[in-house]
Amino acid sequence: MFAGPPGTGKTTIARVVAKIYCGLGLLKRENIREVHRADLIGQHIGETEAKTNAIIDSALDGVLFLDEAYALVATGAKNDFGLVAIDTLLARMENDRDRLVVIIAGYRADLDKFLDTNEGLRSRFTRNIDFPSYTSHELVEIAHKMAEQRDSVFEQSALHDLEALFAKLAAESTPDTNGISRRSLDIAGNGRFVRNIVERSEEEREFRLDHSEHAGSGEFSDEELMTITADDVGRSVEPLLRGLGLSVRA
């Protein structure tokens, strides 16, 4: 069980686990099949069991990664097809235990509630790894590294603005789509949010350079071509936050 908010590396580490297990000979393939509720649930009686079995068949000899596993029982209804998916999964985990590794992921509190919905779940998911939210400083370091890998560099004032933004989002709470209060930075997606900022800031940089007075001559230094300014960051962050339904208090 990988417990933690979005963007903290759960899927990335699941891929690493698949490669390690394959290298050790515990699995025949390093494949990982990533699924959500919609991939398992059908609309009619019998359809959920068939879809779940098909997904599991495709994951055999590798890793099945079920993100936000608690969504299977989100409705709380006794006739929810998610319960059928759970029963099917538990049966296959027992019958194919030598050919299948299953990782469930999501928020810790929600996963704990999920494990309590079926007495067979907790006994099968006994190994837990926590993925804590990143600090604002860690996210700035991630932004710096991501930019570096893409041959970009943030000017110092841009990094300062990013750290201030991350600190504010970390201190504030926002209801998620289910009305549950979450840390705003977790809703933004932690590392995923940083990646989106880097990519969008690069787009803003290109737009800025294309509309500068030197655009026609193309006389830009390597530093100018690589540098992401505070203004680039500012223009990228606003639409990203708006798309996530988030805002930052002044």
Secondary structure, 3 states (H helix, E strand, C coil): CEECCCCCCHHHHHHHHHHHHHHCCCCCCCCEEEECHHHHCCCCCCHHHHHHHHHHHHHCCEEEEEECHHHHHCCCCCCCHHHHHHHHHHHHHHHCCCCEEEEEEECHHHHHHHHCCCHHHHHHCCCCEECCCCCHHHHHHHHHHHHHHCCCEECHHHHHHHHHHHHHHHHCEEECCCCCEEEHHHHHCCHHHHHHHHHHHHHHHHHHHHCCCCCCCCCCCHHHHHEECHHHHHHHHHHHHHHHCCCCCC
